Amino acid sequence: MDERRRQPSFSPESLAEILGHWPPVKRYWLAYSGGCDSHALLHAMVQLQRRGAIAPLHAVHVDHGLHPASADWAHHCAAVCASLELPLLSLRVNARPAPGESPEAAARQARYRAIAEVIEPGDCLLTAHHQDDQAETLLLQLLRGGGPHGLAAMPELGPFARGQHARPLLVFPRAELQGYAEAQALRWIDDPSNADSGYDRNYLRRDVLPALRGRWPAVARVLTRGAAHQAEAAQLLDVLAAQDLANCRTEQPACLAIPALLKLDAARQRNTLRLWLKSLGYKLPDTVRLAHVQRDVLQAAQDRVPVMSWEGVELRRYREHLYALAPPAPGEVNTILTWDLHGPLHLPDGASLSALPAQGKGVKAALGVETVTVRFRQGGEQCRISPRGSTRPLKKLLQERGVPPWLRERIPLVYVGERLAAVAGYWVCAPFHADVDERGVVFEWTVAASETERAHEKN
């Protein structure tokens, strides 16, 4: 059958059928830009709401402030929603890109960050991405050398903030939505930036896809189907990676056992590492960096401490373990923080230190009038961890405990006056041990969520 004849037509009824296949929601938030596509979706959803066929509907408009007419667009959206008796939340964001950042990416991230703030559990964000958008996304990912996850393009339904994000228009081409908008006599905004072929997506939309469509009329539909195939492949890769990851995990979530990783072939190693980093919320490395991790980190000798870093993450090896962690805060090692022990102390790397009352353990509570400060290793520190033991270099104690070198520089050291009283998460130093009949203070070190190491023990 001719692909063009199988193209579904857009209507409130076809939209309701699509929504009916997804889990029920408490409330819909429709991202309304004022353009043709989002206006068509808005109009059809309002028809369904009037029939009582959907959950409560709200619109949200984000003013990026990037165009001189953006305020007028916000007024247009407000007028349309008022005429439909539809609640509208209007948000304004700063979407100006940082140096070297894509303007499109900066605007998209700012938009989603703002909308995420209003999403509650049970809510579903609706966006008007359609079949042509999906085809453009697939081509962009292909031209960037994306793998199956990238080539899967945009999912129909997925998690977003505390709710869900749905794209119910992916089966409809842009022309179908415009036909609906014209038939309903809708008025929409045409953003002039969409005509600028200097943007990659606009170039594909205005120059490349029309040429492909001239030879293959169903190109957008076929590319969308290809994205669906890639999504299935990516899902299967994730299942395999989850199985491999379970065999490589240690007690610490951001630490893997290297011998178990090395039992996997190279492709499965990469697959496992990607899922692991994604689960920790880190940016994934490119192909070149991932190859360096396999060659220079996983294959390094046990007495080496190699590191591979990229934006916002470091991968480090220590002995037979691979750690993922955020880079240290600049100047952290020279920080001295005064602490009154009341309430948690927030550390430069996002971690925190709390003083918990205890009986007969920890640092003796009667510390006198000397100031309590928290510092970090400078070198040369010493600690007598047993009242009857000998004083030993802190460096040696940490080495024997198997603490990775980079973590040694981040462990909070609690000083009373100018004397080291406790190594948070590890030891109390004599003469500060609380006797069995004394009130003490236990220092609990809570490592930042993005860190890899966890201090499970208390003084």
Secondary structure, DSSP 8 states (H G I E B T S, - for coil): --GGGG-----HHHHHHHHHTS---SEEEEE--SSHHHHHHHHHHHHHHHTT-SS-EEEEEEE---STTHHHHHHHHHHHHHHTT--EEEEE------TT--HHHHHHHHHHHHHHTT--TTEEEE----HHHHHHHHHHHHHTT--HHHHT-S-SEEEETTEEEE-TTTTS-HHHHHHHHHHTT------GGGG-TTSHHHHIIIIIHHHHHHH-TTHHHHHHHHHHHHHHHHHHHHHHHHHHHHHHB-SSTTEEEHHHHHTS-HHHHHHHHHHHHHHTT-----HHHHHHIIIIIITS-TT---EEEETTEEEEEETTEEEEE----TTGGG--EE--SSS-EE-TTS-EEEEEEEESSSEES--TT--EEEE---S--EE--STTS--EEHHHHHHHHT--HHHHTTS-EEEETTEEEEETTTEE-TT-B--TTSEEEEEEEE--TT-S-------
